[in-house]
Amino acid sequence: MIPGMGAVATTLIAGVEAVRRGFAKPFGSMSQMGTIRLGKRTDDNTPLIKDWAPIAQLDDLVFTGWDIFGGNLYDAAKTAGVLDRDQIESMKDFLQGIEPMPAAFDQRWVKRLTPQHQKVGKNKCDLASQIRNDIAEFKTKTDRQVMIWCGSTEIYIQPSAVHQTLEAFEKGLVDDDPNISPSMLYAWAALKEGIPFANGAPNLTVDIPALQELSKKMNTPICGKDFKTGQTFIKTVLAPGFKARQLGVSGWFSTNILGNRDGEVLDDPDNFKTKEVSKLGVLEHIFQPDKNPDLYGDAFHKIRIEYYPPRGDNKEGWDNIDIFGWLGYPMQIKVDFLCRDSILAAPLALDLCLFMDLAARTPALRGLGIQEWLSFYFKDPDSAPGVYPEHDLFIQQMKLKNTLRHIMGEDLITHLGLEYYGE
């Protein structure tokens, strides 16, 4: 179930159908193409995750969702302009069969978009109840459900009184509290229905005590926010390498040009602030400047996103990195990543749907609420109160695979390797 059936959602759904029809392969998806080592290296036992772990098969996936623009997913995919026209036409029948439901929307949170397909309710409690009714209808047609937010970035807010407890939040729904965002309505409705919720945008959403309380109460998984796709993905690859080699960083300047609907939304300063906060935390947590002051204590980190319509979904991210090494001698690294935003995001969304469903079926995981083992997929991972989030991509990958091994009763891999060299 997908709130926001635009570029990412249509790329995900059309992509899954293309794979099912044998038109393409699911590149970028760990759940579909990734392997996992079991036992010693000398055992040569490395199955595909999809053939080993009890995750849902692609043939079993059914899609629905909500959107503020009318039309079916064939129309939406053409508007998004991510996939080639011939590829869209080859799946026209399938895409035309999925029509988003009217969405709960408040233009205060996303000023640059004008809704054409919107729910109407007397207050936020009414809107959230309508979402629950939509979920209940979908439950009659499906065995299990997962919700993943693929909608726009909402304006930046700090947690307030209404976010502190579930009681306050549910009273705020009735009182139409202005600090409850549309994404929070979807998250609350999903969790009340026992449906795992993942957040592909940097919105506050479930990162509030009230909805974390509800997650624990309902034994329903939640995870981080904001798909780790382009520039931040590169940062979580490079920054751990600098830290591992004890190379200092004096400055990291990042800028992007983006022309899709996401770029248009982020052209508003209040919405950009939400994205900026999500992206800025990555280096802080990897470098830990308080513990490595000589290397990173004075590092300057700047991020910009510019709306540039001619580029469409094909985002370009530039990074200028000023580093220093032995005796303080300066060096520079330049990165120009000409990426495709939704092409990178779609396989992450697929993996999250499959792994969140697995978490919901695993008693040892669903009772945790926050699924920290899925940090691999997010710019802004969630973690337990008082525990700093892990941003290093390689530690995140080890955490994810060891969690799968734990679920399946396999030995964890530590990479110590002493067993190969005798007593």
PyMOL commands that set and color helices and strands:
alter all, ss='L'
color gray80, all
select helices_A, chain A and resi 7-20+30-33+41-43+49-52+58-60+73-80+85-90+92-96+124-139+161-163+166-175+182-192+209-217+231-244+261-266+269-287+293-296+309-311+326-328+341-360+363-366+372-377+393-407+418-420
alter helices_A, ss='H'
color red, helices_A
select strands_A, chain A and resi 2-3+65-67+101-102+147-149+197-199+222-227+248-258+300-307+316-324+330-338+378-380
alter strands_A, ss='S'
color yellow, strands_A
deselect
rebuild
show_as cartoon
